[in-house]
């Protein structure tokens, strides 16, 4: 994946707008590592992940692996994930599976349909 990650900080939330075409798990892992490094550099713990990533869906095995690695890499963070690009149903299903595996491995994360809901949830995690 040739990915682009644009970072902004809004209300003590690191906003990571990720775009590109998904091709292999290693690309996703590099993006997650970038997000962790930026959050640590800015001393932030809440991340709003805005995904404009398109492409083919990972296999079930790849999706499980990505969920495990996402939890390991992003473990100290709270993540609100929002897909902002229209994608195929199979890719959406894979992302939901990845999110579930990451949650099962201890990552405090949720997937949202819109940014407003994600920001509200993130702010409650900060207060909670």
N, CA, C and O of each residue as an XYZ file, in Angstrom:
512
protein
N       0.856     -1.171      0.000
C       0.000      0.000      0.000
C       0.891      1.219      0.000
O       1.819      1.335      0.800
N       0.604      2.094     -0.879
C       1.226      3.398     -0.820
C       0.266      4.226      0.015
O      -0.750      4.714     -0.480
N       0.605      4.378      1.298
C      -0.325      5.078      2.179
C       0.195      6.459      2.514
O       1.395      6.737      2.497
N      -0.746      7.289      2.812
C      -0.463      8.652      3.235
C      -1.164      8.822      4.570
O      -2.355      8.533      4.685
N      -0.440      9.287      5.580
C      -1.046      9.563      6.873
C      -0.862     11.041      7.155
O       0.264     11.529      7.256
N      -1.971     11.749      7.282
C      -1.949     13.166      7.629
C      -2.419     13.290      9.068
O      -3.496     12.814      9.429
N      -1.594     13.937      9.886
C      -1.908     14.084     11.303
C      -2.326     15.506     11.625
O      -1.759     16.468     11.105
N      -3.323     15.627     12.487
C      -3.685     16.895     13.108
C      -4.012     16.586     14.564
O      -4.245     15.434     14.932
N      -4.025     17.619     15.376
C      -4.405     17.465     16.778
C      -5.591     18.376     17.028
O      -5.534     19.579     16.770
N      -6.667     17.787     17.534
C      -7.893     18.537     17.815
C      -8.413     18.128     19.186
O      -8.747     16.963     19.400
N      -8.483     19.072     20.109
C      -9.023     18.806     21.450
C      -8.330     17.627     22.128
O      -8.993     16.744     22.672
N      -7.009     17.613     22.094
C      -6.205     16.544     22.708
C      -6.463     15.167     22.107
O      -6.241     14.147     22.760
N      -6.924     15.140     20.884
C      -7.110     13.890     20.147
C      -6.207     13.943     18.917
O      -6.227     14.915     18.164
N      -5.421     12.895     18.724
C      -4.621     12.785     17.511
C      -5.531     12.275     16.401
O      -6.089     11.182     16.493
N      -5.673     13.073     15.360
C      -6.485     12.678     14.208
C      -5.531     12.187     13.125
O      -4.674     12.931     12.650
N      -5.694     10.922     12.745
C      -4.863     10.316     11.706
C      -5.753     10.019     10.506
O      -6.581      9.108     10.547
N      -5.580     10.787      9.444
C      -6.342     10.563      8.211
C      -5.463      9.713      7.298
O      -4.426     10.165      6.813
N      -5.895      8.481      7.076
C      -5.090      7.507      6.342
C      -5.745      7.238      4.993
O      -6.931      6.919      4.918
N      -4.960      7.370      3.933
C      -5.472      7.108      2.591
C      -4.497      6.217      1.842
O      -3.320      6.130      2.192
N      -4.993      5.564      0.821
C      -4.162      4.690      0.009
C      -4.945      3.468     -0.427
O      -6.147      3.363     -0.185
N      -4.248      2.546     -1.073
C      -4.853      1.303     -1.542
C      -4.182      0.150     -0.808
O      -2.965     -0.019     -0.887
N      -4.989     -0.655     -0.084
C      -4.445     -1.761      0.700
C      -3.970     -2.874     -0.213
O      -4.668     -3.283     -1.141
N      -2.750     -3.362      0.075
C      -2.207     -4.460     -0.715
C      -1.727     -5.625      0.147
O      -1.927     -6.782     -0.220
N      -1.083     -5.333      1.310
C      -0.537     -6.419      2.135
C      -0.470     -5.991      3.604
O      -0.430     -4.797      3.901
N      -0.457     -6.962      4.518
C      -0.460     -6.653      5.948
C       0.699     -5.769      6.404
O       0.511     -4.912      7.267
N       1.873     -5.958      5.850
C       3.030     -5.172      6.293
C       2.796     -3.673      6.135
O       3.291     -2.880      6.937
N       2.056     -3.286      5.120
C       1.765     -1.864      4.919
C       0.912     -1.322      6.062
O       1.157     -0.223      6.561
N      -0.084     -2.092      6.470
C      -0.942     -1.670      7.579
C      -0.142     -1.555      8.865
O      -0.342     -0.623      9.644
N       0.758     -2.495      9.089
C       1.564     -2.467     10.311
C       2.451     -1.235     10.352
O       2.626     -0.634     11.412
N       3.010     -0.853      9.220
C       3.839      0.356      9.165
C       3.007      1.591      9.490
O       3.479      2.494     10.180
N       1.781      1.633      9.000
C       0.891      2.761      9.291
C       0.560      2.819     10.776
O       0.583      3.895     11.373
N       0.251      1.674     11.378
C      -0.053      1.637     12.810
C       1.144      2.097     13.640
O       0.982      2.811     14.630
N       2.331      1.690     13.236
C       3.543      2.108     13.944
C       3.730      3.619     13.841
O       4.119      4.268     14.812
N       3.455      4.170     12.678
C       3.526      5.624     12.486
C       2.578      6.347     13.435
O       2.940      7.359     14.034
N       1.374      5.826     13.566
C       0.375      6.435     14.448
C       0.850      6.382     15.893
O       0.758      7.378     16.611
N       1.357      5.233     16.327
C       1.863      5.112     17.695
C       2.992      6.102     17.951
O       3.000      6.781     18.977
N       3.938      6.187     17.030
C       5.081      7.085     17.213
C       4.640      8.541     17.302
O       5.165      9.296     18.120
N       3.689      8.939     16.476
C       3.191     10.316     16.516
C       2.456     10.579     17.831
O       2.640     11.631     18.443
N       1.630      9.635     18.266
C       0.902      9.797     19.532
C       1.878      9.921     20.698
O       1.694     10.766     21.574
N       2.900      9.095     20.713
C       3.896      9.168     21.785
C       4.656     10.481     21.737
O       4.909     11.087     22.778
N       5.022     10.930     20.546
C       5.765     12.187     20.405
C       4.943     13.372     20.889
O       5.496     14.333     21.425
N       3.638     13.313     20.705
C       2.748     14.412     21.103
C       2.149     14.194     22.497
O       1.382     15.027     22.980
N       2.496     13.077     23.140
C       1.974     12.709     24.459
C       0.444     12.684     24.460
O      -0.202     13.241     25.348
N      -0.116     12.028     23.449
C      -1.565     11.890     23.315
C      -1.941     10.415     23.413
O      -1.159      9.540     23.042
N      -3.142     10.149     23.915
C      -3.560      8.764     24.111
C      -4.824      8.404     23.351
O      -5.136      7.222     23.206
N      -5.557      9.396     22.864
C      -6.761      9.142     22.078
C      -6.456      9.393     20.604
O      -5.856     10.404     20.239
N      -6.882      8.456     19.772
C      -6.640      8.562     18.332
C      -7.960      8.405     17.583
O      -8.716      7.460     17.810
N      -8.211      9.342     16.698
C      -9.329      9.244     15.764
C      -8.729      8.836     14.421
O      -8.042      9.626     13.774
N      -8.993      7.600     14.010
C      -8.435      7.032     12.786
C      -9.489      7.180     11.694
O     -10.516      6.502     11.715
N      -9.227      8.074     10.740
C     -10.140      8.310      9.619
C      -9.587      7.573      8.405
O      -8.554      7.961      7.860
N     -10.258      6.531      7.986
C      -9.739      5.679      6.922
C     -10.372      5.982      5.574
O     -11.586      5.886      5.393
N      -9.513      6.349      4.639
C      -9.908      6.482      3.239
C      -9.242      5.387      2.417
O      -9.101      5.509      1.200
N      -8.835      4.319      3.090
C      -8.144      3.216      2.436
C      -9.151      2.386      1.645
O     -10.242      2.078      2.123
N      -8.760      2.038      0.440
C      -9.570      1.191     -0.425
C      -8.727     -0.007     -0.836
O      -7.602     -0.166     -0.363
N      -9.251     -0.835     -1.697
C      -8.488     -1.971     -2.194
C      -9.165     -3.278     -1.865
O     -10.320     -3.309     -1.438
N      -8.433     -4.358     -2.068
C      -8.985     -5.681     -1.813
C      -8.968     -5.974     -0.317
O      -8.181     -5.400      0.436
N      -9.837     -6.861      0.091
C      -9.921     -7.236      1.504
C      -8.832     -8.247      1.836
O      -8.491     -9.092      1.008
N      -8.284     -8.163      3.047
C      -7.327     -9.190      3.464
C      -8.048    -10.526      3.660
O      -9.259    -10.569      3.877
N      -7.289    -11.594      3.581
C      -7.864    -12.908      3.876
C      -8.222    -12.962      5.358
O      -7.814    -12.095      6.130
N      -8.974    -13.968      5.750
C      -9.339    -14.117      7.162
C      -8.091    -14.267      8.020
O      -8.011    -13.680      9.099
N      -7.130    -15.036      7.563
C      -5.883    -15.214      8.313
C      -5.128    -13.891      8.433
O      -4.633    -13.553      9.509
N      -5.039    -13.143      7.336
C      -4.377    -11.834      7.378
C      -5.113    -10.881      8.315
O      -4.483    -10.137      9.066
N      -6.434    -10.903      8.273
C      -7.223    -10.023      9.133
C      -7.010    -10.367     10.603
O      -6.887     -9.471     11.438
N      -6.966    -11.647     10.920
C      -6.720    -12.061     12.307
C      -5.339    -11.588     12.753
O      -5.189    -11.038     13.844
N      -4.345    -11.800     11.916
C      -2.981    -11.343     12.200
C      -2.952     -9.831     12.415
O      -2.311     -9.349     13.350
N      -3.639     -9.084     11.559
C      -3.659     -7.621     11.689
C      -4.323     -7.184     12.989
O      -3.870     -6.233     13.626
N      -5.384     -7.863     13.386
C      -6.029     -7.539     14.654
C      -5.107     -7.772     15.837
O      -5.031     -6.949     16.748
N      -4.405     -8.903     15.817
C      -3.448     -9.194     16.894
C      -2.339     -8.153     16.947
O      -1.987     -7.661     18.019
N      -1.798     -7.828     15.796
C      -0.690     -6.863     15.751
C      -1.171     -5.456     16.091
O      -0.444     -4.701     16.737
N      -2.376     -5.087     15.672
C      -2.918     -3.769     16.014
C      -2.998     -3.619     17.525
O      -2.640     -2.573     18.066
N      -3.464     -4.657     18.209
C      -3.549     -4.607     19.672
C      -2.164     -4.481     20.292
O      -1.977     -3.730     21.250
N      -1.199     -5.209     19.754
C       0.157     -5.157     20.299
C       0.808     -3.793     20.063
O       1.481     -3.263     20.948
N       0.611     -3.232     18.882
C       1.247     -1.957     18.541
C       0.539     -0.792     19.216
O       1.192      0.077     19.794
N      -0.778     -0.763     19.151
C      -1.542      0.396     19.632
C      -2.056      0.220     21.054
O      -2.855      1.031     21.522
N      -1.617     -0.813     21.743
C      -2.104     -1.145     23.075
C      -2.252     -0.004     24.059
O      -3.244      0.034     24.787
N      -1.306      0.938     24.118
C      -1.446      2.021     25.098
C      -2.430      3.116     24.683
O      -2.656      4.056     25.445
N      -3.010      3.013     23.504
C      -3.875      4.074     22.989
C      -5.348      3.681     23.041
O      -5.691      2.507     23.187
N      -6.204      4.682     22.919
C      -7.645      4.492     22.743
C      -7.939      4.913     21.308
O      -7.581      6.017     20.899
N      -8.587      4.042     20.546
C      -8.743      4.264     19.115
C     -10.204      4.273     18.698
O     -10.942      3.323     18.961
N     -10.611      5.345     18.051
C     -11.911      5.426     17.408
C     -11.687      5.372     15.909
O     -11.003      6.234     15.356
N     -12.253      4.373     15.239
C     -12.026      4.136     13.811
C     -13.268      4.525     13.021
O     -14.377      4.092     13.333
N     -13.068      5.349     11.991
C     -14.185      5.788     11.149
C     -13.815      5.592      9.681
O     -12.885      6.238      9.198
N     -14.516      4.720      8.959
C     -14.293      4.627      7.518
C     -14.972      5.817      6.839
O     -16.170      6.039      7.018
N     -14.215      6.570      6.072
C     -14.787      7.754      5.426
C     -14.870      7.614      3.912
O     -15.361      8.516      3.233
N     -14.396      6.498      3.382
C     -14.480      6.250      1.940
C     -15.456      5.106      1.692
O     -15.567      4.190      2.507
N     -16.152      5.162      0.582
C     -17.020      4.055      0.180
C     -16.133      2.862     -0.160
O     -15.165      2.988     -0.910
N     -16.474      1.702      0.403
C     -15.679      0.507      0.158
C     -16.589     -0.679     -0.071
O     -17.778     -0.651      0.247
N     -16.000     -1.724     -0.631
C     -16.743     -2.956     -0.868
C     -17.142     -3.583      0.459
O     -16.453     -3.422      1.467
N     -18.245     -4.290      0.451
C     -18.756     -4.928      1.669
C     -17.746     -5.904      2.265
O     -17.641     -6.019      3.486
N     -17.005     -6.606      1.415
C     -16.028     -7.579      1.919
C     -14.918     -6.880      2.701
O     -14.469     -7.397      3.724
N     -14.474     -5.724      2.240
C     -13.445     -4.982      2.966
C     -13.999     -4.479      4.296
O     -13.303     -4.526      5.310
N     -15.233     -4.002      4.303
C     -15.866     -3.547      5.550
C     -15.969     -4.692      6.552
O     -15.710     -4.511      7.741
N     -16.345     -5.860      6.068
C     -16.449     -7.033      6.936
C     -15.084     -7.379      7.525
O     -14.990     -7.717      8.705
N     -14.036     -7.300      6.725
C     -12.681     -7.580      7.209
C     -12.259     -6.584      8.278
O     -11.649     -6.964      9.278
N     -12.579     -5.315      8.071
C     -12.217     -4.287      9.057
C     -12.944     -4.539     10.374
O     -12.354     -4.384     11.443
N     -14.200     -4.920     10.310
C     -14.946     -5.242     11.540
C     -14.299     -6.421     12.266
O     -14.199     -6.420     13.493
N     -13.861     -7.423     11.507
C     -13.201     -8.584     12.104
C     -11.873     -8.178     12.737
O     -11.565     -8.599     13.852
N     -11.092     -7.371     12.042
C      -9.817     -6.884     12.583
C     -10.060     -6.140     13.890
O      -9.349     -6.350     14.873
N     -11.066     -5.269     13.896
C     -11.397     -4.499     15.097
C     -11.780     -5.426     16.246
O     -11.352     -5.217     17.381
N     -12.576     -6.437     15.961
C     -13.006     -7.370     17.010
C     -11.824     -8.142     17.581
O     -11.721     -8.306     18.797
N     -10.934     -8.617     16.720
C      -9.752     -9.338     17.193
C      -8.896     -8.414     18.059
O      -8.428     -8.823     19.121
N      -8.690     -7.183     17.619
C      -7.887     -6.229     18.396
C      -8.521     -5.977     19.765
O      -7.817     -5.915     20.773
N      -9.834     -5.832     19.802
C     -10.529     -5.643     21.082
C     -10.360     -6.874     21.965
O     -10.121     -6.747     23.166
N     -10.479     -8.046     21.388
C     -10.311     -9.282     22.153
C      -8.896     -9.429     22.698
O      -8.674    -10.136     23.681
N      -7.952     -8.768     22.067
C      -6.559     -8.805     22.517
C      -6.220     -7.623     23.421
O      -5.059     -7.430     23.782
N      -7.229     -6.831     23.789
C      -7.024     -5.789     24.791
C      -6.984     -4.359     24.305
O      -6.838     -3.446     25.119
N      -7.107     -4.129     23.010
C      -7.097     -2.749     22.517
C      -8.447     -2.099     22.797
O      -9.493     -2.641     22.439
N      -8.417     -0.941     23.435
C      -9.644     -0.183     23.679
C      -9.952      0.577     22.396
O      -9.381      1.635     22.131
N     -10.853      0.025     21.614
C     -11.169      0.613     20.309
C     -12.613      0.307     19.944
O     -13.221     -0.644     20.435
N     -13.136      1.154     19.061
C     -14.476      0.950     18.513
C     -14.516      1.499     17.109
O     -13.774      2.417     16.763
N     -15.389      0.929     16.306
C     -15.606      1.415     14.952
C     -16.907      2.210     14.943
O     -17.897      1.806     15.552
N     -16.896      3.347     14.245
C     -18.043      4.251     14.207
C     -18.414      4.578     12.772
O     -17.588      4.491     11.863
N     -19.667      4.953     12.585
C     -20.151      5.356     11.265
C     -19.798      6.805     10.964
O     -19.721      7.194      9.798
N     -19.582      7.614     12.012
C     -19.269      9.026     11.772
C     -18.309      9.568     12.831
O     -18.152      9.002     13.913
N     -17.683     10.673     12.481
C     -16.679     11.286     13.350
C     -17.264     11.828     14.647
O     -16.611     11.768     15.688
N     -18.472     12.350     14.601
C     -19.082     12.935     15.794
C     -19.233     11.888     16.892
O     -18.888     12.137     18.048
N     -19.744     10.729     16.531
C     -19.903      9.651     17.508
C     -18.546      9.193     18.036
O     -18.395      8.939     19.231
N     -17.567      9.088     17.153
C     -16.229      8.662     17.573
C     -15.602      9.672     18.524
O     -15.009      9.288     19.532
N     -15.727     10.948     18.215
C     -15.162     11.988     19.088
C     -15.842     11.980     20.461
O     -15.178     12.134     21.486
N     -17.151     11.803     20.478
C     -17.870     11.733     21.745
C     -17.393     10.570     22.594
O     -17.160     10.721     23.793
N     -17.249      9.408     21.971
C     -16.769      8.226     22.685
C     -15.349      8.441     23.195
O     -15.043      8.114     24.342
N     -14.479      8.992     22.344
C     -13.101      9.250     22.770
C     -13.059     10.208     23.953
O     -12.283      9.998     24.885
N     -13.871     11.246     23.933
C     -13.858     12.207     25.042
C     -14.363     11.555     26.331
O     -13.894     11.905     27.414
N     -15.292     10.632     26.239
C     -15.759      9.917     27.434
C     -14.686      8.979     27.973
O     -14.611      8.754     29.181
N     -13.864      8.438     27.099
C     -12.772      7.571     27.555
C     -11.744      8.388     28.333
O     -11.176      7.917     29.319
N     -11.519      9.596     27.884
C     -10.566     10.495     28.542
C     -11.084     10.853     29.926
O     -10.322     10.885     30.892
N     -12.371     11.119     30.019
C     -12.956     11.534     31.293
C     -13.113     10.352     32.238
O     -13.082     10.507     33.459
N     -13.284      9.152     31.648
C     -13.648      7.992     32.417
C     -12.554      7.323     33.137
O     -12.784      6.323     33.818
